[in-house]
Amino acid sequence: MSSSNGSIVPCPTFRRPFQHNNNTPITQTNKLKGFFAGSGSDSMSNPYMARAVVDLTERSSPRDVSLLYIGTASYDIPKFRRNQTNAFIDLGCDVTSLDVANQRPDQDEMEEAVNTADIILVSGGNTLYALDRWRYLGLDELLRTAAERGTVMAGGSAGAICWFDSGHSDSADPETYRQYKLDKFKDGEPEKSKAGNNNNNPFAYYSGNAQEGDSKEEWYYIKVEGLGIWPGMVCPHYDRIQSNGSPRMEDFDQMLEQFGQYELGLGIDHNAALE
């Protein structure tokens, strides 16, 4: 990796060669396939984006495609699973889920789920919680191995950040915390907020819980270290403003200046995707 002045600098310490559990290095290939969107539910519920993800498998028909949904970042709440998998079900994909946010599956169950998937789709939500949980369970290593094997790795928002070296994350927003979300959705889907969800207004708070002129929430974006499968620091919802009132594109620039002088910065707009 080189800096702007042409000198050679080391890769981040958390990037390491792919390895099997027996510490045998995996042979590097050019099989990596990914689809990374700027939003979770809004992007993955879009049939055009779902089709683009499926096409990366190079299967002859969506009916031959097995998709594994991992909703750890949204605490395995059914609403978010439906929002982000229905478009794939409509295409004919075989969709299953691996729930690890509130329970601990055994190792064999996790390995079978990951190893049999053509696509692994990670939900949006709290990136920091998801990555910490995966590392605790050892799921992170299974996901790295799946990526190297040629599985399509996909997701939006937190589901995009997780695959890269790091990301510009809203995981410090209290409304993304586990207990808050579980309480909010314990009786099903809550009533929509009075502000609605204006996905066509780039300066609307994308979560739909505030509008310009409303009081701002006191929280800050943080840098979260990802799995390091792809290089760079990712900022989803790049063209949006959230409840802290800080435009993400401006805060991302500041974060890159502070932390990422040797990193590639990737901003992905709310309704855009990178593959």
N, C-alpha and C positions, 0 to 999 in steps of 0.2 A: 504494500500500500504506500502511495506517495503523497506528500503534502503539496500545498500550492507552490512552494518554492523548489520543488523537484527532489527534495531529500527523501530518503526511505525511512519510514517509521514503522514500528511493530503493529501487528494486528491487535485488536482488543484481546485482553486476557481471557475473556469468556468464550472466544471463538477457538474451537479445538477440532482436531480431525474426527470424522465420524468413526465410531468404534462399536464393535459388538460388545455384549455383556462380558465376554471373556477377554476384553481389552485387545482383541485383534483388529487392527485398522481395516476399515472398509475401503475397497478400491474405489477411488473417485471416478465418477462417470459424468455424462452430460444429460442425465435423465431428469434432473430437477424440473418439476412442473408446479406452477403456482398461479393462483388468481386472488388478488388482494384488492378489496373494495374499501371505499371511504366510509361506509356505514354498514351496520350489521343487518337489522331487519329490513330497512328500506332497500338495500342492494340485493340481498339474497332472496327477497320475495319478488324481485323483478324477473319475469320469465326469460328475458333476453340474456340477463347475466347468468341465470341458472343454466341456460343452454350453452353459454360460452364455457362455463366450468365443465359441463359434461363433455363437450367437444374435446377438451384437453386429454381425456382418457383414451381417445382414438378408438373407442369401442364402436361396433357397427350399429348399435341401437342403445338408447338410454335404458331399455329393459334389461340390458346386460350389465348395467353399472350398479355397483354396490357403494352406497354412501354412508359414511359413519359421521354422525353429528355429535360434537363434544360441546356441551353447553355450560362448561364450568364457569366461564366468565359471567354468565347470567344465572348462575346458581341452579341450573337444571330446571328452571321454571318453565312449565309446559307452554305458556303463551309464546315465549321467545322461540322455543323449538318449533312450534307450528309455523310461526311467521317466517322462519328461515329454512324450512324444509318443504313446505307445501308446494312450492314451484317445482321442486325436484320430483316430488311424488306425482304431480300432474304430468311430468314428462315420462313417467314410468319407471323411475329409478327405485331400487330396493333400498329403503332408508331405515337405518337402525341408529340407536344412540348409546353412548357410553356415559353414564351418570357417575361422576366422582366428586361433585361439589359437596354433597351432604352424606356420602357414604364411601366406604372403601372396598372396591371390588378386589377379588384376589388377582394375583399376577397372571394366572392362566386366562382369566376372563378378559383382562386388558389386552394381553398379547393376541388372543384370537380376534377380538374386535378390530384392533389396529391392522393386523396382518392380512385380514380378508377384505379390506376396504380398497376400492379403486379411488375414492375421493374421501378425504378427511376435511370436514367442514367445521370450523370453530366459530362459536357465536361471538357477537359483540358483548360488551359489558365491562367488567372490572379486570383489566389486563393483569394487574399486579397479583390479585387473588388467584387467577387461573394459573399463572406461571409458578407461583409459590406452591400451589396445590400439586401441580404436575411433578415438580421437582421432589416434593415430599413423597409422592407415590411411586416415583420412578417412571412415570408416563412420558416425561420429556425425552428420555433416551429411546423409547419405542417410537415416538414421533420422528425423531431425527433419522432413525433407521428406515422408517417408512418413506420419508422424503427421498432418501438416497436410493431406495428401491424403485422409485418412479411413481409412487402414489401422488395423486394431485392434492396439493395442500391448499386450502381455500378458506376464505372468511373475510369479514368486514369489520372495521373499527378494531376492537381488541383482537378479532380473528384475523386481522392483517398484521398488526404490530408483532404478534407472538412469534412469527416465523423469521423475523429480522434480528439484527444485532441488538437494536433497542427501539424505543418508540416514545413519542410525545403523548402522554397519557393523562386522562382525566380520572385516574383511579383514586385521587385524593378528594373527589367530590363525594360528600356524605350520601348523596342520593344513589351512588353506585355501590354502597356497602352491603354486605351480605344480609345482615339482619334487617336493614331498612327494606331491601327488596323482598325478602321472604315475608315480612309482615305486610307489605303493600299488596302482594299477590296471593296471600294465603286463602282468600275467599274467591279466587278467580281474578278476572280482569277488573281493575278499578275503573271508576268513571273517568272519562277523558277530562283533562284540565280545560279550564275556560279559554286558555290561549290557543288550543288546538295544536296541530303539527303542520307548520307551513314549510314543506320541503322545497318549494319553489323560491323562497326568499332566502338568499344566501346570508343575510344578516339577521335572520330570526334565530333564536336559540333553538338548536336542532332538536332538543328533547321536548320542546313544546310546552315547557313549564314557566316561561317568562317571555316578555316582550320588551322592545326598546322603551326605556323610560322607567321600567320596573326597578326595584331595588336589587342590587347585585349580591350574590352569595360570596362568602369569604372562603375561598379555597383556591389552590394553585395547581397548575399542571406540573407533572413530575416526569422524569426520565425513568423508564422501566426497561430493564435488560430482557431481551427476548431469547429465543432458542439459538440464534446465530446461524441459521441454515442459509439465509440470504444476507448479504452485506447491507449495511446502512441503517439510518435512523428514520423511522416512518412517522408521519403525522397524518392520521385520518381526519375527516371532517375539516379539511384544510381551509375551506372557504366559509366556515361557520363561526358563530359566536355562541358560547355556552353561558350557563347561568352565572358565571363569575364575571361576565362582561368583557372578557379579554379575547380579541380576535385570535383564533388559533394560528393563523399564518404569521402574525406578528410575534406571538409568544414562541413559536417554533424557531423563527429566525434568532431570537435571543438565546434559546436553548442551544442551538447549533454553535453560536458564538462562544457560549460558555463551556460546552462539553464536546462538541462534535467537529473540532477543527480538522480531524483526520477521518471523518465519516462522511459518507454519501447521505445527503438529506433528500427524502422523498415525501413530497406533499401530495395527498390524494383527496380531491374534492369529495364532498358528501355523496354525490350521485355519479362518481367516476370509479374506475377500476384499472388495475395494472395487472398484466399477465406476462 
